[in-house]
Amino acid sequence: MVTLKIDGSDLSVPAGTTIMEAARSAGIDVPSLCYHKRLSPIGSCNMCIVTVEGRPGPVTSCNTPVEEGLVVVTESEALDVQRVANLKKILKHHALDCPVCDKAGECDLQNMVYRFGITDVPFEPRTQKRVEGYATSLIRYWPERCIMCRRCVTACREVKGIGAIDILGENEESRLIPVAADKCKSCGECMFVCPTGALTENLSRYKGRPWLGDRVKTTCAYCGCGCQLELDVLENMVIGVHTKTDDGVNRGSLCVKGRFGYEFIGDDKRLKTPLIKENGTFREATWDEALDFTAKRLSAIKNEFGPDSIAGLSSARCTNEENYLFQKFIRAVVGTNNVDHCARL
């Protein structure tokens, strides 16, 4: 263990801990835009600077490991002056279009601007607009909102193990591009860790702001992993999916189905009543009629041809509990192991 002092508090933390991690473990909020607890330190935003006794200038706390006997100060007038200057440099490369941005109200950069009371950006705006270099049918990239923090690139490489995107160029010429587009799964990990509105989803735009509705915690029903997520629900319609870094086995991560596969829930093509086919066409039926009909037909087929003449196909769009009951019915009631799941098809 390593002992140090941060803002007058004595701390003892494991060796290899960064100053930021040590501070946050003690409830001290060090500002940052590029840091994410699941990613390796990036150190690109320079917002997490702190002063260390005996060192000539501020250091970035997200990638500076603790040392025995360090004396650290995270808040001072001089640090705030430097942080404001660094934040204004970031804003030089960021479009101030908060009113129409999908991330408004939940944007780390917007919160940081509010925290430091920035009302003007004295730097000249970038002379050349970035060219959109990365997008999928589910994820939209807004190059003018990108602050080049590298969170998305790091998450794609470290969390998902894919490495489909990277930052090309420096300063004015920097932009996010696909370097292995064929490997991209549209999982949304890049969008999840983005601290601004540079990466947003293409599905829920204009359906409603998240804060206008309710956020309902649930378990993803697409497989048995049990990933935790939160549905944004407005007027009984799901308009988006959110996750939390500290929640569930997934710790904020989802696959493409869990992140974006929600539109079927409110689709007007979904069946609302059972249908029975007669003479080649379907007619609406009551639940009692449909269940009685199904039970009689399955019993007749089983009696005449045996249980293995029947097979069951379950759905990823049912809950795990419903899928369990279905396979139990096929195995225990019908008496066959001919049961499969649509995730294999």
N, C-alpha and C positions, 0 to 999 in steps of 0.2 A: 504493500500500500504506500501511497505517496501523500504527504501532508503539505498543504498550502493554505494561503489566506486569500479569500476573494471578498472584496468590499467589506473588510473587517471581520468576516466570518472564517473560523478555522474549519477546514474540510480535510477529509481523508478519503482518497479515491484510488481505484486500482491503477497500477502502472499502465501507460499507454492511453489513458483517458485524455481527451483534449480539454483545453481550458473551457470551451463552450459547454461540453458535456458535464464537466464538473460544476460549472455555474448553474446550469439548468437543473442538475440534480439537487441543488440547494434552493431551487425556486427563484433563481435570479434570471430574468429574461434578457438575454443578449440578442439584439436584433440581427436578422439575417434574411436574405432572399434566396441564396443558393444552397444553404445547408438543409439536409433532410436526414433524419435519424436512420433511415434504412440504406443510405448511400455513403460511399467513401467521401471524405472531405473534398470539396471542390475549390473553395477559396476564390471565387470569381467576382463577388459583388462588393467586397470590402466594407460591408455594413457591420460586421461582427468585431470590429477592431476594439482592442482593450489596451491598457497600458500595463506594463510589467516592470516592477521596480528594478532598476539597474540596466534596463535596455533603452537605447537612445530614442526610439520612436514606437508608435503603436504597432501591435501585431494582430494578425487575423486569428481570432480565438478558435475558429472551426477546424483549423489544421495545425495548431500549435499544441504539442503534447505537454502535459503538466510535468513539472520537475519539483524535486524536494525543496521546500522552503520558499517557493514562489509567492510573491505578494502582488496581487492583481487588482486593478480597479476597472470596473466595467462602465461606470457612469461618471462623466465630468463635463464641464462646459466645453473644454477643448475637444473631447471626443465627439460631442454632439455637433460642434461646428464642422468637424471633418466628415461625420456621417451625413450631414445635410449636403455638403459639397459632393460627396460620392453619390448620394441619391439623385441630385440634380444632374449629374453626368449620365446616370442611368436613364433619367427621364428624357434626356436629349434624344435618345434612340427609341422612345416609346410614344406611340400615338395617344394623345389625351382624348380618347373617345369613350370614356367611362359610361355616359348615358346609354349607349347602344351596345356596350360590351356584355356578353353573356356571363362574364365572371364578376360583374359589378356586385358589390355587397359581400363577396366571398373571395376577394382578390388580396393576396399578400402585399402586392405593391401598393394598391390603393390604401390599405390599412397603414402601411409604412409612411406614405405621404401625409396621411391624416395625423399619424403619431408625431411627426416632426414639423407639422404645420407649414408645409411648403405650399405657397400660393403663386409662385412664379418660377420660371426656368430661364435663366439669363443666357444660356448657351444657344448658339445658332443651331437650328434643326439640321438634321442630316440632309445633304444636298441631293443624294440619290436614294430613291426608294428601293427597299429590298424586293427581290423577285421571289414570288412564292415557290418554294422548292419541295415542300413536303405536304402531302394530304392523302387521305383515303376517302372512301365513300362514307365512312362513319366519323372521321376526324377531320376538322378543318384547321389549317394553319394560317394564322394572321401574322405575317412577317413583321409588320410595323409595330406590333405589340411585344415582340420577342426581345428580351433583355440579355440574351446569350448567357444565361446562368449555367447552362449545361446540365441541369437537373434531368431533363428528358433523355438526353444522350446517355447519361450515367445510369439511369433507371433501366433503359432498354438493354444496356449491356450487362449490368450487375444483377438486377432483379429478375429479368426475363431471360437473360443469357442469349439474346438475339443479336444485338448490335446492328439494327436496321437503319439507324440514323446517325448523323454526325454534324458537327459545326464545321463549315468550310470557310476559309478566309479569316481576316482579322479586321478589327475596327469597323470602318465604313463598309467594307466588303463582306463582312461576316454574314452567314445565313445558314439556316437549318436545311439539310438536304438528305434524301434517302441514299444510303450507300449500299444497301442490300434490300431493295424494295420487295423482292420476291420472298424475303423472310418475314416481312411485317405481317402480324396476325391481327392488326387493328384491335389489340387488347385494351388500349386506352391507358396503359401504364404511364406513358409520356404525358398524357393529358392530366392524369391524376396528380402527378408531382409538379406540374407547371405552376409557378407562383403568380402568373399573370393570366390574361385572357388570350395568350398566344396560341393555345391549343384548346379548341372547344369541340363539342360534339355536333354533328350535323342533323341529328334527329329531332331534338326538342326545341330548336330555335323558333321563337315567336309563339310557342304554346303557353308561355307564362313564366313569370319570374319565380324562382324557388321559394322566396320568402312570402309569397302570396298564398301558398298552400300549406300542407302539412308534410312533415318528414317522418315516414313510417319505417321503423326498423324491422327487418325480416331476414330470412335465410334464403339464399339462392336455391331455386328448385331444379336447376339444370343437371346436377349430378349429386353424388353423395358426399362431397367434400365438406359441405356445411359452411360455405363462405358467407360472411355477414355483410349486409349492405343496407342502405336506406333509400327508400323510394320517395321521390318528390311527387306528391299527389295534389292535384288542383281540380276541384269540381269532379271528384271521383275518377279522374284520369291520371295515369302515371305519365309524368312529363320528363323524368330524368332519374338517374341512379347515382348515388354518392356512397363513398366508403370512408372509414376512418383508419388511420395508420395503426392505432393500438387495438383495433377491434377484430376479434375472431381469428380463426386459423389463417385467414388470407392476409391479415394486417394491411388492408387497403387495396390489395391486388385483386383483380378479377380477370377472367377470360373474356373474349369478345362477346360470348352469349350472355354472361352475367352482367356485363357493362352496358350492352346495347340491345339485348334481346328482350325488350319489354313492350314493344308496340302492339304485339298480338293481344295483350291484355284488354285493351279497349277497342280492338278492331271491330268495325260494324259487320264484318263477315262471319264473326263467331256464331256458332249455333246457340240458340237460347232455349230450344225445346228439343226433346228427342224426336228422331225421324224413323219411320218404318217404311221399308221399300215394298210396294205392292204393284205387280204388273209392270215392273221396270221403272217406276217413279216413286219418289219419296213423298210421304204425307206426315204431317205433324201428329204427335201422339202425346198422351200424358205419361208421366214417369211410371205410374203403376202399370199401365198397358205395356210400355216398352220393356220394363223389367220382367213382367210375366211372360211376354213373348220370347225374350232372350233366354229365360230360364227353361222354358218348354223346348225350345229348339236345341239348346246345348244338351239338355237331358236326352232328347231323342237321338241326337248324333252320337253321344257317348254310348247309349244303350245299343245302338245298331253297329257302330264301327269301332268302339273302344275309345278310351280317353286320349290315346296318342293321335287320334284323328283331329284333335282340337289343338290350336296354338294361340298364344296370347302375345300381343305387341303393346308395350307400355310406352309412355310419353315423358319426355324431359320437361314438358310444360305442366305436368302434374306435380304435386308436392311429393317429397320423399315418403311421407306417410301413406299417401294414396298409392304410390308405386309399390310399397311394401305390401299393402292390403291386396293389390291386384295379383302380385306374384304368389301370395299366400293362397288366394282363391284358385288360381290356375293349378298350383301344386297340390293343395290339400283338399279342395272341393272337386275340381275336375279330375285330378289325379294324373297329371302329366307334367313333365319338366320342359315342355315346349313353350318357353316364355323368353322373350327378348325385349330389347329396349331400343327406341328409335335413335339413341345417340350412336349406335353402331352402324346406322344406315346412311 
